[in-house]
Amino acid sequence: MREPERTERLVLPGVLTAEQAAATVRGILAVQRPDGAIPWFRGHHLDPWDHTEAAMALNAAGEHQAADRAYTWLARHQNEDGSWYAAYQDGDPRQVTDRGRETNFCAYLAVGVWHHYLATGDEHFLDRMWPAVRAAVGFVLALQQPGGEIGWRREDDGTPATDALLTGSSSVHHSLRCALALAEHREEPQPDWELALGALRHAIRHHPERFLDKSRYSMDWYYPVLGGALTGDEARDRIEAGWDRFVVPGLGVRCVVPNPWVTGGESAELALALWSVGQSDRALAVLTSIGHLRDPDSGLYWTGYVYQDRAVWPEELTTWTAGSVLLAVAALGGDEATCAVFDGERLPRGVDPACCADPAPGR
């Protein structure tokens, strides 16, 4: 009964029992390669963001050694400029299928490393991973634009994409806050990161015109909240404004409107965002609504469901969908490391631009 004992913290009535949580963790572990890589599923690609999300879920379940191997994979295969490629076939570093380097993918290491440290207290791990975090942040901030937003990608030939994505920049906002938490813990001040974070938050809060219009996507709706750029009343107002547009009662969250397609990852991430603004009842209802995506045999979750056709689509069980569900459950269940990482009030805020300081939170 070792596994259910480990996953007791992941029990959430109506969502997961300890045995179900253990099965989901086993499902992720079954996909992880011996070298630590966690692709979407065996035979598909690995991207650094979803790999990190799955590793965080393993930490939430007490599988710290497996999570350590996942982060070691990232450190071992980091490019000289601090980045990772966007896609590796089946997690094989010799088979790169997308040689672009996406900023939010690279920044997310900081979230995973801070989460791992909070879960384990392993200072040696921080010593090993801190250089990789610093290099990754350096790569990302080299693509920050004069308005504070983050260019979303650098192409294989080195060409920077100056266009910014609201979802990606919001994720980078979260990552920079975790990177600063790491720096504070290590007593290694990073004033440039603090300034960059403040400028990025200002862009997210006040300048939607600086981002490509992806408002049809639910991630653009909730990610400014999940990434901590919007808090208090401002965050709750944004949630209310998009609720009827994106939430399908009893089924989950649309990935993109008007498509009749709900997805597990977006639903679980919305639940995390709801929890972060004190709407735990709503978060629980959203998580309960995606029980139909759970595969009882593997413990993993289907990526999505086309409700108009009553059909699972695509027919894939992804580690990152399972990981996002486990992290949302961990937050609602009070797992300390997960709560500390996703609670927008418990991470550094950086320095607001002198000419346009943010109002007090929630104002």
C-alpha positions as CSV (number, residue, x, y, z in Angstrom):
1,M,0.0,0.0,0.0
2,R,3.0,2.3,-0.3
3,E,1.6,4.2,-3.3
4,P,-1.8,5.1,-1.8
5,E,0.0,6.3,1.3
6,R,2.1,8.6,-0.8
7,T,-0.9,9.9,-2.7
8,E,-3.2,10.5,0.3
9,R,-2.4,14.3,-0.2
10,L,-3.9,14.0,-3.6
11,V,-7.3,12.7,-2.5
12,L,-10.1,15.0,-3.5
13,P,-13.7,13.7,-3.1
14,G,-15.4,13.5,-6.5
15,V,-12.1,13.8,-8.4
16,L,-9.5,11.3,-7.1
17,T,-9.2,8.6,-4.5
18,A,-5.7,7.7,-3.2
19,E,-5.7,4.6,-5.4
20,Q,-6.7,6.6,-8.5
21,A,-4.1,9.2,-7.8
22,A,-1.5,6.4,-7.4
23,A,-2.6,5.0,-10.8
24,T,-2.2,8.4,-12.4
25,V,1.3,8.8,-11.0
26,R,2.2,5.3,-12.2
27,G,0.9,6.4,-15.6
28,I,3.3,9.3,-15.8
29,L,6.2,7.1,-14.5
30,A,5.5,4.5,-17.1
31,V,6.1,7.2,-19.8
32,Q,9.2,8.6,-18.3
33,R,12.4,7.4,-20.0
34,P,15.3,6.0,-18.0
35,D,17.3,9.2,-18.6
36,G,14.5,11.3,-17.0
37,A,12.8,12.6,-20.1
38,I,9.0,12.8,-19.9
39,P,7.4,13.0,-23.4
40,W,3.7,13.6,-24.0
41,F,3.4,9.9,-24.4
42,R,5.8,7.2,-25.7
43,G,6.5,7.8,-29.4
44,H,5.4,11.5,-29.3
45,H,7.6,14.5,-28.5
46,L,8.9,16.2,-25.4
47,D,8.7,19.9,-24.9
48,P,10.4,21.5,-21.9
49,W,7.3,23.2,-20.5
50,D,5.1,20.0,-20.3
51,H,8.1,17.9,-19.2
52,T,8.4,20.3,-16.2
53,E,4.7,20.2,-15.5
54,A,4.8,16.4,-15.3
55,A,7.9,16.6,-13.1
56,M,6.1,18.9,-10.7
57,A,3.2,16.5,-10.5
58,L,5.6,13.7,-9.5
59,N,7.0,15.9,-6.7
60,A,3.4,16.6,-5.5
61,A,3.0,12.8,-5.3
62,G,6.2,12.3,-3.4
63,E,8.2,10.8,-6.3
64,H,11.1,13.1,-5.7
65,Q,13.8,10.9,-7.3
66,A,11.9,10.6,-10.5
67,A,11.3,14.4,-10.5
68,D,15.1,14.9,-9.9
69,R,15.9,12.8,-12.9
70,A,13.5,15.0,-15.0
71,Y,15.3,18.2,-14.0
72,T,18.7,16.6,-14.5
73,W,17.6,15.8,-18.1
74,L,17.0,19.5,-18.6
75,A,20.3,20.6,-17.1
76,R,22.2,18.0,-19.1
77,H,20.6,19.1,-22.4
78,Q,20.4,22.9,-22.1
79,N,21.8,24.8,-25.0
80,E,24.7,27.1,-24.6
81,D,22.5,30.2,-24.8
82,G,20.4,28.9,-21.9
83,S,17.5,27.6,-24.0
84,W,16.0,24.2,-25.0
85,Y,14.6,23.3,-28.3
86,A,10.8,23.3,-28.6
87,A,10.4,19.6,-29.4
88,Y,12.5,16.4,-29.0
89,Q,11.1,13.2,-30.5
90,D,10.2,10.8,-27.7
91,G,12.5,12.8,-25.4
92,D,15.6,11.8,-27.3
93,P,18.0,14.8,-27.3
94,R,19.5,13.5,-30.6
95,Q,16.2,13.8,-32.4
96,V,15.1,17.5,-32.4
97,T,11.9,18.0,-34.3
98,D,11.5,21.7,-33.7
99,R,14.7,23.7,-33.4
100,G,12.9,26.9,-32.4
101,R,13.4,28.0,-28.8
102,E,10.3,29.3,-27.1
103,T,10.6,31.7,-24.2
104,N,7.9,30.4,-21.9
105,F,9.1,26.8,-22.4
106,C,12.6,27.8,-21.2
107,A,11.5,30.0,-18.4
108,Y,9.3,27.4,-16.8
109,L,12.3,25.6,-15.3
110,A,12.4,28.2,-12.6
111,V,8.9,27.2,-11.5
112,G,9.8,23.5,-11.4
113,V,13.1,24.0,-9.5
114,W,11.5,26.2,-6.8
115,H,8.6,23.7,-6.5
116,H,11.1,20.8,-6.2
117,Y,13.1,22.6,-3.5
118,L,10.0,23.5,-1.5
119,A,8.9,19.8,-1.7
120,T,12.3,18.4,-0.7
121,G,14.4,21.0,1.0
122,D,17.3,19.7,-1.1
123,E,20.0,22.4,-1.1
124,H,22.3,20.3,-3.2
125,F,19.7,20.1,-5.9
126,L,19.5,23.9,-5.9
127,D,23.3,24.2,-6.2
128,R,23.1,21.9,-9.3
129,M,20.1,23.6,-11.0
130,W,20.8,27.3,-10.2
131,P,23.2,27.8,-13.1
132,A,20.6,26.3,-15.5
133,V,17.9,28.6,-14.1
134,R,20.1,31.7,-14.4
135,A,21.0,30.8,-18.0
136,A,17.4,30.2,-18.9
137,V,16.3,33.5,-17.5
138,G,19.1,35.2,-19.4
139,F,17.9,33.7,-22.7
140,V,14.3,34.7,-22.0
141,L,15.0,38.3,-21.0
142,A,17.1,38.8,-24.1
143,L,13.8,38.7,-26.0
144,Q,12.0,41.2,-23.7
145,Q,10.6,44.0,-25.8
146,P,10.8,47.8,-25.0
147,G,7.1,47.6,-23.8
148,G,7.8,44.9,-21.3
149,E,6.3,42.0,-23.2
150,I,8.3,38.9,-24.1
151,G,9.0,37.9,-27.7
152,W,7.7,34.4,-27.9
153,R,10.5,32.5,-29.8
154,R,13.9,32.6,-31.3
155,E,14.2,30.7,-34.6
156,D,16.8,28.1,-35.3
157,D,18.9,30.6,-37.3
158,G,18.9,33.0,-34.3
159,T,16.2,35.4,-35.6
160,P,14.1,36.7,-32.7
161,A,10.3,36.7,-32.9
162,T,9.4,40.1,-31.5
163,D,5.6,39.3,-31.4
164,A,4.4,38.4,-28.0
165,L,1.7,36.0,-26.8
166,L,-0.3,36.9,-23.7
167,T,-0.4,33.3,-22.5
168,G,3.3,32.8,-22.9
169,S,4.2,36.2,-21.3
170,S,1.9,35.4,-18.4
171,S,3.6,32.1,-17.9
172,V,7.0,33.9,-18.1
173,H,5.7,36.3,-15.4
174,H,5.1,33.3,-13.1
175,S,8.5,31.9,-13.9
176,L,10.3,35.1,-13.2
177,R,8.6,35.3,-9.8
178,C,9.9,31.8,-9.0
179,A,13.3,32.7,-10.3
180,L,13.4,35.7,-7.9
181,A,12.3,33.5,-5.0
182,L,15.2,31.2,-5.8
183,A,17.6,34.2,-6.0
184,E,16.3,35.5,-2.7
185,H,16.7,32.1,-1.0
186,R,20.3,32.0,-2.3
187,E,21.0,35.6,-1.3
188,E,22.0,36.4,-4.8
189,P,20.0,39.6,-5.7
190,Q,19.0,40.0,-9.4
191,P,17.8,43.6,-9.8
192,D,17.6,43.3,-13.5
193,W,15.1,40.4,-13.1
194,E,13.0,42.5,-10.7
195,L,12.8,45.4,-13.2
196,A,12.0,43.0,-16.1
197,L,9.2,41.4,-14.0
198,G,7.6,44.8,-13.2
199,A,7.7,45.9,-16.8
200,L,6.2,42.6,-17.9
201,R,3.4,42.8,-15.4
202,H,2.6,46.3,-16.4
203,A,2.3,45.3,-20.1
204,I,0.0,42.4,-19.2
205,R,-2.2,44.5,-17.0
206,H,-2.5,47.7,-19.0
207,H,-1.4,47.1,-22.7
208,P,-3.3,44.3,-24.4
209,E,-2.4,45.8,-27.7
210,R,1.2,44.7,-27.2
211,F,0.2,41.1,-27.6
212,L,-1.1,39.1,-30.6
213,D,-4.8,38.7,-30.5
214,K,-5.5,35.1,-29.4
215,S,-8.6,36.0,-27.4
216,R,-10.5,33.0,-28.8
217,Y,-8.3,30.8,-26.7
218,S,-9.2,30.1,-23.1
219,M,-5.5,30.2,-22.0
220,D,-5.4,33.9,-22.9
221,W,-8.4,34.4,-20.6
222,Y,-7.2,32.7,-17.5
223,Y,-3.4,32.8,-17.8
224,P,-2.9,36.4,-16.6
225,V,-4.6,35.2,-13.4
226,L,-2.7,31.8,-13.2
227,G,0.6,33.6,-13.8
228,G,0.0,36.1,-11.0
229,A,-0.1,39.2,-13.1
230,L,-3.7,39.9,-12.1
231,T,-4.7,39.5,-8.5
232,G,-7.6,40.4,-6.2
233,D,-10.7,42.0,-7.8
234,E,-8.9,42.5,-11.1
235,A,-8.4,38.8,-11.4
236,R,-11.9,37.9,-10.3
237,D,-13.4,40.3,-12.7
238,R,-11.4,38.7,-15.6
239,I,-12.6,35.3,-14.6
240,E,-16.3,36.5,-14.5
241,A,-15.9,38.2,-17.9
242,G,-14.9,35.0,-19.7
243,W,-16.8,32.4,-17.7
244,D,-19.9,31.8,-19.9
245,R,-17.8,32.0,-23.0
246,F,-15.3,29.2,-22.1
247,V,-16.8,27.0,-19.4
248,V,-19.1,24.2,-20.5
249,P,-21.0,23.1,-17.4
250,G,-20.4,19.4,-16.6
251,L,-17.8,18.9,-19.3
252,G,-14.9,21.3,-18.7
253,V,-13.3,24.3,-20.4
254,R,-13.2,25.0,-24.2
255,C,-9.7,25.2,-25.6
256,V,-10.9,27.7,-28.3
257,V,-14.2,29.3,-29.1
258,P,-16.5,28.5,-30.9
259,N,-15.2,24.9,-31.2
260,P,-17.2,22.4,-29.3
261,W,-14.1,20.9,-27.7
262,V,-13.2,20.8,-24.0
263,T,-9.7,19.9,-22.9
264,G,-8.3,18.5,-19.7
265,G,-5.2,20.6,-19.4
266,E,-7.0,23.9,-19.8
267,S,-9.7,22.8,-17.3
268,A,-7.2,21.8,-14.7
269,E,-5.2,25.0,-15.1
270,L,-8.4,27.1,-14.8
271,A,-9.0,25.2,-11.6
272,L,-5.6,26.3,-10.3
273,A,-6.3,29.9,-11.3
274,L,-9.7,29.7,-9.5
275,W,-8.0,28.3,-6.4
276,S,-5.4,31.1,-6.4
277,V,-8.2,33.8,-6.2
278,G,-10.1,32.0,-3.4
279,Q,-12.7,30.3,-5.6
280,S,-12.1,26.7,-4.4
281,D,-15.7,25.6,-4.9
282,R,-15.7,26.6,-8.5
283,A,-12.3,24.9,-8.9
284,L,-13.6,21.7,-7.5
285,A,-16.6,21.8,-9.8
286,V,-14.4,22.2,-12.8
287,L,-12.1,19.3,-11.8
288,T,-15.1,17.1,-11.1
289,S,-16.5,17.9,-14.6
290,I,-13.5,16.4,-16.4
291,G,-13.8,13.0,-14.8
292,H,-15.1,11.8,-18.1
293,L,-11.6,12.3,-19.6
294,R,-9.9,9.9,-17.2
295,D,-8.8,6.6,-18.6
296,P,-9.3,4.0,-15.8
297,D,-6.8,1.5,-17.3
298,S,-3.8,3.8,-17.4
299,G,-4.8,6.5,-14.9
300,L,-4.0,9.1,-17.4
301,Y,-6.4,11.6,-19.1
302,W,-7.4,12.1,-22.7
303,T,-6.4,15.5,-24.0
304,G,-9.9,16.5,-25.1
305,Y,-13.4,15.7,-26.0
306,V,-15.6,17.0,-28.9
307,Y,-18.9,17.1,-27.1
308,Q,-20.9,17.8,-30.3
309,D,-19.7,14.4,-31.7
310,R,-19.5,12.7,-28.3
311,A,-15.9,11.7,-29.2
312,V,-12.6,11.8,-27.6
313,W,-10.1,13.8,-29.7
314,P,-7.3,13.6,-30.2
315,E,-7.0,9.9,-29.1
316,E,-4.0,10.5,-26.9
317,L,-3.3,10.2,-23.2
318,T,-0.9,12.9,-22.2
319,T,1.4,13.1,-19.2
320,W,1.0,16.9,-19.1
321,T,-2.8,16.6,-18.8
322,A,-2.4,14.2,-16.0
323,G,0.2,16.4,-14.4
324,S,-2.0,19.5,-14.5
325,V,-4.8,17.6,-12.8
326,L,-2.5,16.3,-10.0
327,L,-1.2,19.8,-9.4
328,A,-4.7,21.3,-9.2
329,V,-5.7,18.6,-6.8
330,A,-2.6,19.2,-4.8
331,A,-3.3,22.9,-4.4
332,L,-6.9,22.3,-3.4
333,G,-5.7,19.7,-0.9
334,G,-3.2,22.1,0.7
335,D,0.1,20.6,-0.5
336,E,2.5,23.2,0.8
337,A,5.0,23.3,-2.1
338,T,2.3,23.5,-4.7
339,C,0.4,26.2,-2.8
340,A,3.5,28.3,-2.4
341,V,4.3,28.2,-6.1
342,F,0.8,29.0,-7.4
343,D,-0.4,31.4,-4.7
344,G,0.1,34.8,-6.3
345,E,0.5,36.5,-2.9
346,R,3.5,34.4,-1.8
347,L,6.1,35.1,-4.6
348,P,8.2,38.2,-5.2
349,R,6.5,40.9,-7.3
350,G,9.6,42.6,-8.7
351,V,9.9,46.4,-9.2
352,D,7.2,48.3,-11.0
353,P,8.2,50.8,-13.7
354,A,8.9,54.1,-12.0
355,C,6.7,56.1,-14.4
356,C,3.7,53.9,-14.0
357,A,3.7,52.0,-10.8
358,D,0.9,49.5,-10.3
359,P,-1.9,50.4,-7.9
360,A,-2.3,48.4,-4.8
361,P,-3.3,44.7,-5.4
362,G,-7.0,44.4,-6.1
363,R,-7.5,48.0,-6.9
